[in-house]
Structure formats: structure tokens, C-alpha cells
Amino acid sequence: MSEDDQASTDADVPAVEAEAGAARRGPTWVILAVVAAALLVCCCSAVLGLGLSWSVGLFGGR
């Protein structure tokens, strides 16, 4: 291997690592979005359930 071959090989390595880092960031955002959506669904469901229970008088205490 000549010095030119070694220089071109070294120049390719950071680009591959940068692409791997960018590829790793994509699924992280997807996971965070799924968790946020699940929390939103759970919170909305809890609020609707409490509202429905209150409206039919389950919290009346009589």
C-alpha cells in the first residue's frame, strides 16, 4: 500500500462513523415519539375515564 492509498482509506473511516452515528439517531427519535404518543394516549384515556365516572356520579359520595 502506498501513502496515497493509506490517506484515502483514513479519509473514508470518519465518513462511515458519521453515517453510523446519524443512523443511530434516527431510531432514537422514533422511540421517543412512540413513548410520547403512548403517554398521550394513556393520559387522555385516564382523563376521559375520570370525566365519565364523575359525570355518572361515581364520585358523589352519597
mmCIF file of the N, C-alpha and C atoms, coordinates in Angstrom:
data_MODEL
# 
_entry.id   MODEL 
# 
loop_
_atom_site.group_PDB 
_atom_site.id 
_atom_site.type_symbol 
_atom_site.label_atom_id 
_atom_site.label_alt_id 
_atom_site.label_comp_id 
_atom_site.label_asym_id 
_atom_site.label_entity_id 
_atom_site.label_seq_id 
_atom_site.pdbx_PDB_ins_code 
_atom_site.Cartn_x 
_atom_site.Cartn_y 
_atom_site.Cartn_z 
_atom_site.occupancy 
_atom_site.B_iso_or_equiv 
_atom_site.pdbx_formal_charge 
_atom_site.auth_seq_id 
_atom_site.auth_comp_id 
_atom_site.auth_asym_id 
_atom_site.auth_atom_id 
_atom_site.pdbx_PDB_model_num 
ATOM 1   N N  . MET A 1 1  ? 0.829   -1.179 0.000  1.00 0.00 ? 1  MET A N  1 
ATOM 2   C CA . MET A 1 1  ? 0.000   0.000  0.000  1.00 0.00 ? 1  MET A CA 1 
ATOM 3   C C  . MET A 1 1  ? 0.871   1.238  0.000  1.00 0.00 ? 1  MET A C  1 
ATOM 4   N N  . SER A 1 2  ? 0.537   2.187  -0.861 1.00 0.00 ? 2  SER A N  1 
ATOM 5   C CA . SER A 1 2  ? 1.292   3.429  -0.898 1.00 0.00 ? 2  SER A CA 1 
ATOM 6   C C  . SER A 1 2  ? 0.694   4.406  0.105  1.00 0.00 ? 2  SER A C  1 
ATOM 7   N N  . GLU A 1 3  ? 1.344   5.548  0.243  1.00 0.00 ? 3  GLU A N  1 
ATOM 8   C CA . GLU A 1 3  ? 0.840   6.560  1.177  1.00 0.00 ? 3  GLU A CA 1 
ATOM 9   C C  . GLU A 1 3  ? -0.501  7.127  0.694  1.00 0.00 ? 3  GLU A C  1 
ATOM 10  N N  . ASP A 1 4  ? -0.650  7.230  -0.632 1.00 0.00 ? 4  ASP A N  1 
ATOM 11  C CA . ASP A 1 4  ? -1.921  7.741  -1.169 1.00 0.00 ? 4  ASP A CA 1 
ATOM 12  C C  . ASP A 1 4  ? -3.083  6.801  -0.833 1.00 0.00 ? 4  ASP A C  1 
ATOM 13  N N  . ASP A 1 5  ? -2.834  5.491  -0.942 1.00 0.00 ? 5  ASP A N  1 
ATOM 14  C CA . ASP A 1 5  ? -3.880  4.521  -0.600 1.00 0.00 ? 5  ASP A CA 1 
ATOM 15  C C  . ASP A 1 5  ? -4.242  4.610  0.881  1.00 0.00 ? 5  ASP A C  1 
ATOM 16  N N  . GLN A 1 6  ? -3.219  4.757  1.729  1.00 0.00 ? 6  GLN A N  1 
ATOM 17  C CA . GLN A 1 6  ? -3.458  4.855  3.163  1.00 0.00 ? 6  GLN A CA 1 
ATOM 18  C C  . GLN A 1 6  ? -4.235  6.131  3.497  1.00 0.00 ? 6  GLN A C  1 
ATOM 19  N N  . ALA A 1 7  ? -3.903  7.240  2.838  1.00 0.00 ? 7  ALA A N  1 
ATOM 20  C CA . ALA A 1 7  ? -4.592  8.509  3.097  1.00 0.00 ? 7  ALA A CA 1 
ATOM 21  C C  . ALA A 1 7  ? -6.054  8.426  2.675  1.00 0.00 ? 7  ALA A C  1 
ATOM 22  N N  . SER A 1 8  ? -6.327  7.792  1.540  1.00 0.00 ? 8  SER A N  1 
ATOM 23  C CA . SER A 1 8  ? -7.713  7.680  1.111  1.00 0.00 ? 8  SER A CA 1 
ATOM 24  C C  . SER A 1 8  ? -8.498  6.739  2.024  1.00 0.00 ? 8  SER A C  1 
ATOM 25  N N  . THR A 1 9  ? -7.852  5.706  2.527  1.00 0.00 ? 9  THR A N  1 
ATOM 26  C CA . THR A 1 9  ? -8.516  4.792  3.457  1.00 0.00 ? 9  THR A CA 1 
ATOM 27  C C  . THR A 1 9  ? -8.828  5.499  4.769  1.00 0.00 ? 9  THR A C  1 
ATOM 28  N N  . ASP A 1 10 ? -7.899  6.304  5.280  1.00 0.00 ? 10 ASP A N  1 
ATOM 29  C CA . ASP A 1 10 ? -8.131  7.035  6.522  1.00 0.00 ? 10 ASP A CA 1 
ATOM 30  C C  . ASP A 1 10 ? -9.226  8.083  6.345  1.00 0.00 ? 10 ASP A C  1 
ATOM 31  N N  . ALA A 1 11 ? -9.325  8.662  5.169  1.00 0.00 ? 11 ALA A N  1 
ATOM 32  C CA . ALA A 1 11 ? -10.344 9.683  4.927  1.00 0.00 ? 11 ALA A CA 1 
ATOM 33  C C  . ALA A 1 11 ? -11.743 9.060  4.895  1.00 0.00 ? 11 ALA A C  1 
ATOM 34  N N  . ASP A 1 12 ? -11.849 7.787  4.506  1.00 0.00 ? 12 ASP A N  1 
ATOM 35  C CA . ASP A 1 12 ? -13.148 7.131  4.441  1.00 0.00 ? 12 ASP A CA 1 
ATOM 36  C C  . ASP A 1 12 ? -13.680 6.726  5.815  1.00 0.00 ? 12 ASP A C  1 
ATOM 37  N N  . VAL A 1 13 ? -12.808 6.477  6.753  1.00 0.00 ? 13 VAL A N  1 
ATOM 38  C CA . VAL A 1 13 ? -13.233 5.966  8.058  1.00 0.00 ? 13 VAL A CA 1 
ATOM 39  C C  . VAL A 1 13 ? -14.129 6.951  8.803  1.00 0.00 ? 13 VAL A C  1 
ATOM 40  N N  . PRO A 1 14 ? -13.785 8.250  8.943  1.00 0.00 ? 14 PRO A N  1 
ATOM 41  C CA . PRO A 1 14 ? -14.695 9.149  9.665  1.00 0.00 ? 14 PRO A CA 1 
ATOM 42  C C  . PRO A 1 14 ? -16.056 9.290  8.997  1.00 0.00 ? 14 PRO A C  1 
ATOM 43  N N  . ALA A 1 15 ? -16.107 9.218  7.684  1.00 0.00 ? 15 ALA A N  1 
ATOM 44  C CA . ALA A 1 15 ? -17.392 9.333  6.989  1.00 0.00 ? 15 ALA A CA 1 
ATOM 45  C C  . ALA A 1 15 ? -18.294 8.163  7.339  1.00 0.00 ? 15 ALA A C  1 
ATOM 46  N N  . VAL A 1 16 ? -17.736 6.972  7.428  1.00 0.00 ? 16 VAL A N  1 
ATOM 47  C CA . VAL A 1 16 ? -18.520 5.793  7.779  1.00 0.00 ? 16 VAL A CA 1 
ATOM 48  C C  . VAL A 1 16 ? -19.006 5.916  9.214  1.00 0.00 ? 16 VAL A C  1 
ATOM 49  N N  . GLU A 1 17 ? -18.144 6.396  10.119 1.00 0.00 ? 17 GLU A N  1 
ATOM 50  C CA . GLU A 1 17 ? -18.553 6.555  11.515 1.00 0.00 ? 17 GLU A CA 1 
ATOM 51  C C  . GLU A 1 17 ? -19.629 7.627  11.646 1.00 0.00 ? 17 GLU A C  1 
ATOM 52  N N  . ALA A 1 18 ? -19.534 8.691  10.849 1.00 0.00 ? 18 ALA A N  1 
ATOM 53  C CA . ALA A 1 18 ? -20.546 9.745  10.904 1.00 0.00 ? 18 ALA A CA 1 
ATOM 54  C C  . ALA A 1 18 ? -21.894 9.222  10.413 1.00 0.00 ? 18 ALA A C  1 
ATOM 55  N N  . GLU A 1 19 ? -21.869 8.403  9.374  1.00 0.00 ? 19 GLU A N  1 
ATOM 56  C CA . GLU A 1 19 ? -23.115 7.824  8.877  1.00 0.00 ? 19 GLU A CA 1 
ATOM 57  C C  . GLU A 1 19 ? -23.722 6.877  9.912  1.00 0.00 ? 19 GLU A C  1 
ATOM 58  N N  . ALA A 1 20 ? -22.883 6.125  10.608 1.00 0.00 ? 20 ALA A N  1 
ATOM 59  C CA . ALA A 1 20 ? -23.389 5.215  11.633 1.00 0.00 ? 20 ALA A CA 1 
ATOM 60  C C  . ALA A 1 20 ? -24.015 6.007  12.774 1.00 0.00 ? 20 ALA A C  1 
ATOM 61  N N  . GLY A 1 21 ? -23.421 7.142  13.140 1.00 0.00 ? 21 GLY A N  1 
ATOM 62  C CA . GLY A 1 21 ? -23.988 7.979  14.191 1.00 0.00 ? 21 GLY A CA 1 
ATOM 63  C C  . GLY A 1 21 ? -25.316 8.567  13.789 1.00 0.00 ? 21 GLY A C  1 
ATOM 64  N N  . ALA A 1 22 ? -25.422 9.006  12.555 1.00 0.00 ? 22 ALA A N  1 
ATOM 65  C CA . ALA A 1 22 ? -26.681 9.559  12.060 1.00 0.00 ? 22 ALA A CA 1 
ATOM 66  C C  . ALA A 1 22 ? -27.743 8.469  11.980 1.00 0.00 ? 22 ALA A C  1 
ATOM 67  N N  . ALA A 1 23 ? -27.345 7.283  11.590 1.00 0.00 ? 23 ALA A N  1 
ATOM 68  C CA . ALA A 1 23 ? -28.296 6.173  11.522 1.00 0.00 ? 23 ALA A CA 1 
ATOM 69  C C  . ALA A 1 23 ? -28.767 5.784  12.912 1.00 0.00 ? 23 ALA A C  1 
ATOM 70  N N  . ARG A 1 24 ? -27.902 5.928  13.901 1.00 0.00 ? 24 ARG A N  1 
ATOM 71  C CA . ARG A 1 24 ? -28.280 5.599  15.264 1.00 0.00 ? 24 ARG A CA 1 
ATOM 72  C C  . ARG A 1 24 ? -29.244 6.630  15.841 1.00 0.00 ? 24 ARG A C  1 
ATOM 73  N N  . ARG A 1 25 ? -29.156 7.879  15.407 1.00 0.00 ? 25 ARG A N  1 
ATOM 74  C CA . ARG A 1 25 ? -30.029 8.927  15.931 1.00 0.00 ? 25 ARG A CA 1 
ATOM 75  C C  . ARG A 1 25 ? -31.456 8.792  15.425 1.00 0.00 ? 25 ARG A C  1 
ATOM 76  N N  . GLY A 1 26 ? -31.647 8.257  14.248 1.00 0.00 ? 26 GLY A N  1 
ATOM 77  C CA . GLY A 1 26 ? -32.985 8.117  13.687 1.00 0.00 ? 26 GLY A CA 1 
ATOM 78  C C  . GLY A 1 26 ? -33.900 7.261  14.544 1.00 0.00 ? 26 GLY A C  1 
ATOM 79  N N  . PRO A 1 27 ? -33.510 6.036  14.871 1.00 0.00 ? 27 PRO A N  1 
ATOM 80  C CA . PRO A 1 27 ? -34.366 5.201  15.715 1.00 0.00 ? 27 PRO A CA 1 
ATOM 81  C C  . PRO A 1 27 ? -34.601 5.782  17.102 1.00 0.00 ? 27 PRO A C  1 
ATOM 82  N N  . THR A 1 28 ? -33.662 6.561  17.616 1.00 0.00 ? 28 THR A N  1 
ATOM 83  C CA . THR A 1 28 ? -33.854 7.181  18.932 1.00 0.00 ? 28 THR A CA 1 
ATOM 84  C C  . THR A 1 28 ? -35.047 8.120  18.895 1.00 0.00 ? 28 THR A C  1 
ATOM 85  N N  . TRP A 1 29 ? -35.156 8.934  17.837 1.00 0.00 ? 29 TRP A N  1 
ATOM 86  C CA . TRP A 1 29 ? -36.290 9.851  17.720 1.00 0.00 ? 29 TRP A CA 1 
ATOM 87  C C  . TRP A 1 29 ? -37.588 9.091  17.530 1.00 0.00 ? 29 TRP A C  1 
ATOM 88  N N  . VAL A 1 30 ? -37.522 7.976  16.821 1.00 0.00 ? 30 VAL A N  1 
ATOM 89  C CA . VAL A 1 30 ? -38.729 7.163  16.621 1.00 0.00 ? 30 VAL A CA 1 
ATOM 90  C C  . VAL A 1 30 ? -39.197 6.592  17.957 1.00 0.00 ? 30 VAL A C  1 
ATOM 91  N N  . ILE A 1 31 ? -38.264 6.091  18.753 1.00 0.00 ? 31 ILE A N  1 
ATOM 92  C CA . ILE A 1 31 ? -38.606 5.530  20.062 1.00 0.00 ? 31 ILE A CA 1 
ATOM 93  C C  . ILE A 1 31 ? -39.191 6.608  20.961 1.00 0.00 ? 31 ILE A C  1 
ATOM 94  N N  . LEU A 1 32 ? -38.575 7.791  20.973 1.00 0.00 ? 32 LEU A N  1 
ATOM 95  C CA . LEU A 1 32 ? -39.096 8.881  21.792 1.00 0.00 ? 32 LEU A CA 1 
ATOM 96  C C  . LEU A 1 32 ? -40.487 9.301  21.336 1.00 0.00 ? 32 LEU A C  1 
ATOM 97  N N  . ALA A 1 33 ? -40.714 9.317  20.044 1.00 0.00 ? 33 ALA A N  1 
ATOM 98  C CA . ALA A 1 33 ? -42.034 9.672  19.523 1.00 0.00 ? 33 ALA A CA 1 
ATOM 99  C C  . ALA A 1 33 ? -43.080 8.631  19.925 1.00 0.00 ? 33 ALA A C  1 
ATOM 100 N N  . VAL A 1 34 ? -42.719 7.364  19.886 1.00 0.00 ? 34 VAL A N  1 
ATOM 101 C CA . VAL A 1 34 ? -43.648 6.302  20.280 1.00 0.00 ? 34 VAL A CA 1 
ATOM 102 C C  . VAL A 1 34 ? -43.963 6.396  21.773 1.00 0.00 ? 34 VAL A C  1 
ATOM 103 N N  . VAL A 1 35 ? -42.950 6.657  22.587 1.00 0.00 ? 35 VAL A N  1 
ATOM 104 C CA . VAL A 1 35 ? -43.171 6.795  24.034 1.00 0.00 ? 35 VAL A CA 1 
ATOM 105 C C  . VAL A 1 35 ? -44.057 8.004  24.312 1.00 0.00 ? 35 VAL A C  1 
ATOM 106 N N  . ALA A 1 36 ? -43.796 9.122  23.639 1.00 0.00 ? 36 ALA A N  1 
ATOM 107 C CA . ALA A 1 36 ? -44.622 10.319 23.836 1.00 0.00 ? 36 ALA A CA 1 
ATOM 108 C C  . ALA A 1 36 ? -46.066 10.064 23.409 1.00 0.00 ? 36 ALA A C  1 
ATOM 109 N N  . ALA A 1 37 ? -46.250 9.369  22.312 1.00 0.00 ? 37 ALA A N  1 
ATOM 110 C CA . ALA A 1 37 ? -47.609 9.053  21.851 1.00 0.00 ? 37 ALA A CA 1 
ATOM 111 C C  . ALA A 1 37 ? -48.313 8.122  22.841 1.00 0.00 ? 37 ALA A C  1 
ATOM 112 N N  . ALA A 1 38 ? -47.590 7.151  23.379 1.00 0.00 ? 38 ALA A N  1 
ATOM 113 C CA . ALA A 1 38 ? -48.186 6.235  24.358 1.00 0.00 ? 38 ALA A CA 1 
ATOM 114 C C  . ALA A 1 38 ? -48.588 6.985  25.624 1.00 0.00 ? 38 ALA A C  1 
ATOM 115 N N  . LEU A 1 39 ? -47.738 7.899  26.078 1.00 0.00 ? 39 LEU A N  1 
ATOM 116 C CA . LEU A 1 39 ? -48.081 8.699  27.259 1.00 0.00 ? 39 LEU A CA 1 
ATOM 117 C C  . LEU A 1 39 ? -49.292 9.581  26.994 1.00 0.00 ? 39 LEU A C  1 
ATOM 118 N N  . LEU A 1 40 ? -49.360 10.145 25.814 1.00 0.00 ? 40 LEU A N  1 
ATOM 119 C CA . LEU A 1 40 ? -50.501 10.985 25.456 1.00 0.00 ? 40 LEU A CA 1 
ATOM 120 C C  . LEU A 1 40 ? -51.795 10.170 25.457 1.00 0.00 ? 40 LEU A C  1 
ATOM 121 N N  . VAL A 1 41 ? -51.750 8.992  24.876 1.00 0.00 ? 41 VAL A N  1 
ATOM 122 C CA . VAL A 1 41 ? -52.933 8.129  24.843 1.00 0.00 ? 41 VAL A CA 1 
ATOM 123 C C  . VAL A 1 41 ? -53.341 7.723  26.253 1.00 0.00 ? 41 VAL A C  1 
ATOM 124 N N  . CYS A 1 42 ? -52.373 7.366  27.086 1.00 0.00 ? 42 CYS A N  1 
ATOM 125 C CA . CYS A 1 42 ? -52.690 6.951  28.462 1.00 0.00 ? 42 CYS A CA 1 
ATOM 126 C C  . CYS A 1 42 ? -53.293 8.097  29.262 1.00 0.00 ? 42 CYS A C  1 
ATOM 127 N N  . CYS A 1 43 ? -52.692 9.282  29.140 1.00 0.00 ? 43 CYS A N  1 
ATOM 128 C CA . CYS A 1 43 ? -53.196 10.439 29.895 1.00 0.00 ? 43 CYS A CA 1 
ATOM 129 C C  . CYS A 1 43 ? -54.591 10.831 29.420 1.00 0.00 ? 43 CYS A C  1 
ATOM 130 N N  . CYS A 1 44 ? -54.804 10.850 28.129 1.00 0.00 ? 44 CYS A N  1 
ATOM 131 C CA . CYS A 1 44 ? -56.138 11.194 27.601 1.00 0.00 ? 44 CYS A CA 1 
ATOM 132 C C  . CYS A 1 44 ? -57.163 10.161 28.024 1.00 0.00 ? 44 CYS A C  1 
ATOM 133 N N  . SER A 1 45 ? -56.786 8.902  28.024 1.00 0.00 ? 45 SER A N  1 
ATOM 134 C CA . SER A 1 45 ? -57.693 7.846  28.438 1.00 0.00 ? 45 SER A CA 1 
ATOM 135 C C  . SER A 1 45 ? -58.048 7.995  29.912 1.00 0.00 ? 45 SER A C  1 
ATOM 136 N N  . ALA A 1 46 ? -57.079 8.314  30.740 1.00 0.00 ? 46 ALA A N  1 
ATOM 137 C CA . ALA A 1 46 ? -57.334 8.498  32.169 1.00 0.00 ? 46 ALA A CA 1 
ATOM 138 C C  . ALA A 1 46 ? -58.253 9.691  32.401 1.00 0.00 ? 46 ALA A C  1 
ATOM 139 N N  . VAL A 1 47 ? -58.007 10.784 31.695 1.00 0.00 ? 47 VAL A N  1 
ATOM 140 C CA . VAL A 1 47 ? -58.846 11.972 31.849 1.00 0.00 ? 47 VAL A CA 1 
ATOM 141 C C  . VAL A 1 47 ? -60.273 11.682 31.404 1.00 0.00 ? 47 VAL A C  1 
ATOM 142 N N  . LEU A 1 48 ? -60.435 11.005 30.286 1.00 0.00 ? 48 LEU A N  1 
ATOM 143 C CA . LEU A 1 48 ? -61.778 10.658 29.814 1.00 0.00 ? 48 LEU A CA 1 
ATOM 144 C C  . LEU A 1 48 ? -62.486 9.713  30.788 1.00 0.00 ? 48 LEU A C  1 
ATOM 145 N N  . GLY A 1 49 ? -61.757 8.758  31.315 1.00 0.00 ? 49 GLY A N  1 
ATOM 146 C CA . GLY A 1 49 ? -62.347 7.832  32.281 1.00 0.00 ? 49 GLY A CA 1 
ATOM 147 C C  . GLY A 1 49 ? -62.789 8.536  33.550 1.00 0.00 ? 49 GLY A C  1 
ATOM 148 N N  . LEU A 1 50 ? -61.952 9.443  34.060 1.00 0.00 ? 50 LEU A N  1 
ATOM 149 C CA . LEU A 1 50 ? -62.328 10.203 35.253 1.00 0.00 ? 50 LEU A CA 1 
ATOM 150 C C  . LEU A 1 50 ? -63.521 11.109 34.975 1.00 0.00 ? 50 LEU A C  1 
ATOM 151 N N  . GLY A 1 51 ? -63.522 11.740 33.814 1.00 0.00 ? 51 GLY A N  1 
ATOM 152 C CA . GLY A 1 51 ? -64.647 12.611 33.451 1.00 0.00 ? 51 GLY A CA 1 
ATOM 153 C C  . GLY A 1 51 ? -65.944 11.834 33.328 1.00 0.00 ? 51 GLY A C  1 
ATOM 154 N N  . LEU A 1 52 ? -65.883 10.683 32.713 1.00 0.00 ? 52 LEU A N  1 
ATOM 155 C CA . LEU A 1 52 ? -67.075 9.841  32.569 1.00 0.00 ? 52 LEU A CA 1 
ATOM 156 C C  . LEU A 1 52 ? -67.556 9.353  33.934 1.00 0.00 ? 52 LEU A C  1 
ATOM 157 N N  . SER A 1 53 ? -66.641 8.928  34.774 1.00 0.00 ? 53 SER A N  1 
ATOM 158 C CA . SER A 1 53 ? -67.012 8.476  36.119 1.00 0.00 ? 53 SER A CA 1 
ATOM 159 C C  . SER A 1 53 ? -67.649 9.599  36.919 1.00 0.00 ? 53 SER A C  1 
ATOM 160 N N  . TRP A 1 54 ? -67.094 10.782 36.810 1.00 0.00 ? 54 TRP A N  1 
ATOM 161 C CA . TRP A 1 54 ? -67.655 11.928 37.533 1.00 0.00 ? 54 TRP A CA 1 
ATOM 162 C C  . TRP A 1 54 ? -69.042 12.284 36.999 1.00 0.00 ? 54 TRP A C  1 
ATOM 163 N N  . SER A 1 55 ? -69.204 12.201 35.683 1.00 0.00 ? 55 SER A N  1 
ATOM 164 C CA . SER A 1 55 ? -70.485 12.588 35.093 1.00 0.00 ? 55 SER A CA 1 
ATOM 165 C C  . SER A 1 55 ? -71.616 11.629 35.449 1.00 0.00 ? 55 SER A C  1 
ATOM 166 N N  . VAL A 1 56 ? -71.304 10.354 35.681 1.00 0.00 ? 56 VAL A N  1 
ATOM 167 C CA . VAL A 1 56 ? -72.351 9.407  36.060 1.00 0.00 ? 56 VAL A CA 1 
ATOM 168 C C  . VAL A 1 56 ? -72.528 9.333  37.570 1.00 0.00 ? 56 VAL A C  1 
ATOM 169 N N  . GLY A 1 57 ? -71.767 10.112 38.310 1.00 0.00 ? 57 GLY A N  1 
ATOM 170 C CA . GLY A 1 57 ? -71.950 10.230 39.756 1.00 0.00 ? 57 GLY A CA 1 
ATOM 171 C C  . GLY A 1 57 ? -71.184 9.243  40.601 1.00 0.00 ? 57 GLY A C  1 
ATOM 172 N N  . LEU A 1 58 ? -70.133 8.656  40.076 1.00 0.00 ? 58 LEU A N  1 
ATOM 173 C CA . LEU A 1 58 ? -69.362 7.686  40.883 1.00 0.00 ? 58 LEU A CA 1 
ATOM 174 C C  . LEU A 1 58 ? -68.535 8.382  41.958 1.00 0.00 ? 58 LEU A C  1 
ATOM 175 N N  . PHE A 1 59 ? -68.327 9.682  41.842 1.00 0.00 ? 59 PHE A N  1 
ATOM 176 C CA . PHE A 1 59 ? -67.562 10.411 42.869 1.00 0.00 ? 59 PHE A CA 1 
ATOM 177 C C  . PHE A 1 59 ? -68.481 11.208 43.790 1.00 0.00 ? 59 PHE A C  1 
ATOM 178 N N  . GLY A 1 60 ? -69.774 10.882 43.794 1.00 0.00 ? 60 GLY A N  1 
ATOM 179 C CA . GLY A 1 60 ? -70.757 11.632 44.567 1.00 0.00 ? 60 GLY A CA 1 
ATOM 180 C C  . GLY A 1 60 ? -70.615 11.444 46.074 1.00 0.00 ? 60 GLY A C  1 
ATOM 181 N N  . GLY A 1 61 ? -70.275 10.273 46.513 1.00 0.00 ? 61 GLY A N  1 
ATOM 182 C CA . GLY A 1 61 ? -70.107 10.003 47.937 1.00 0.00 ? 61 GLY A CA 1 
ATOM 183 C C  . GLY A 1 61 ? -71.415 9.828  48.693 1.00 0.00 ? 61 GLY A C  1 
ATOM 184 N N  . ARG A 1 62 ? -72.530 9.752  48.038 1.00 0.00 ? 62 ARG A N  1 
ATOM 185 C CA . ARG A 1 62 ? -73.800 9.545  48.745 1.00 0.00 ? 62 ARG A CA 1 
ATOM 186 C C  . ARG A 1 62 ? -74.153 8.105  48.825 1.00 0.00 ? 62 ARG A C  1 
# 
